[in-house]
Amino acid sequence: INQKYDLKNGVPWRYNLLLKSRQYEISNRVRAEGIDISNWYPAINKWFVSRNGQSPGLFKNADYISRHIANLWVHPSITRDRINHNCTVLLDILDRYLYRK
């Protein structure tokens, strides 16, 4: 990924991943390796009164994302070596705990 940062107008602060399953377990294992990761991405439609009278399946994409998201921090101060390290660790954890048979 070759991300250009426009510091004058803002920058992204997280890189989002969707995990098929075991979202919190994977994130906890990544965090245990010293990598900043979170799962905060709430489906904001649940915060509004109008949601109360609507079908639960109406916002299925938002609900799915909120249950499967993982966020990695993005900032210009993170070195290329650190990015490579984080990717290696993340891929190893995914291979061992998510994709194992």
N, C-alpha and C positions, 0 to 999 in steps of 0.2 A: 504494500500500500504506500503510495507516495502522496501524503496529505500535505497540502499547502496551507499554511496558517496565515490568516489575515488578522493580526493582533489588534488592529484598529477597530474592526467590526465584530470581533468575537471569534471564538474557536469552539470546536466540540470538546466536551469534557468527559465523554465516555464513548467507548466502542461497544456496540451491542451485538450479542450473540444469542441465538435461540438454541436451547438444548432440548433434545427430544424428551428427556426424562431426567430424574434425579438432580434437578436444578440446585437444590440446597446442598446436597451431599457433594456434588462436584465443586460448587463454590467454596464450601468449607475446606475441601482438600487443597484447592488453589490458594486460598487465604493462608493455610498452614505452611505453604511454601514461601510466604512473604510477598505475595502478589496481591495488589489491591483489586478487589472484585466485589460487586454487589448484585443484588437481585431486585432492587427497587425500580419498579416501572408499573405503578398501579394503573388499573383500568379506571380512568377518572369518571367514566359514566356512572360508576357506583356511588359517587359522591353527590349526585344530583337527585332531587326529589322525583323528577320525571322517571327515573329508573324504577321506582317502586311499583308502578303500574304496568311496566313493560315486560314482555316475554324474556325469560332468562337467556334464551339463545339469540336474542337480537344483536348482541355485541360480542359474538363468538370470537372474532379476531382479537379484539382488545383483551378479552378474558384469556385467550390462549397465550398471547404475548406476555401478559402479567404472570402467568404460571410457568413460563419457560425462559424468561430473559436472564441473561447474565451480562453485566456491564464491566468492561475493563477501562481503567483510567487512560485518558489521552491528554498529553501535555507536551509542549516542545522541550521541556527539561528532561524527558525520558530519553535516554540514549539509545542508539541503534542496538548496541550490545544488550541493553536491558530488555528491549523489545524482543530480540532474538531469544534471550533466555526465557522470558515470559511465555513466548509461543511454544518453545520446546517443552517447558513444564506443563503448559495447558494441554498440548497434544498428547503428552505421555499420560496425563491423568484421564483424559477422554478415552484414550485407547485402553487403559487398564480398568476403568470403572464404568464407562458408558457403553463401549462397543464390544466388550469381551463377550464371548459366547457362554 
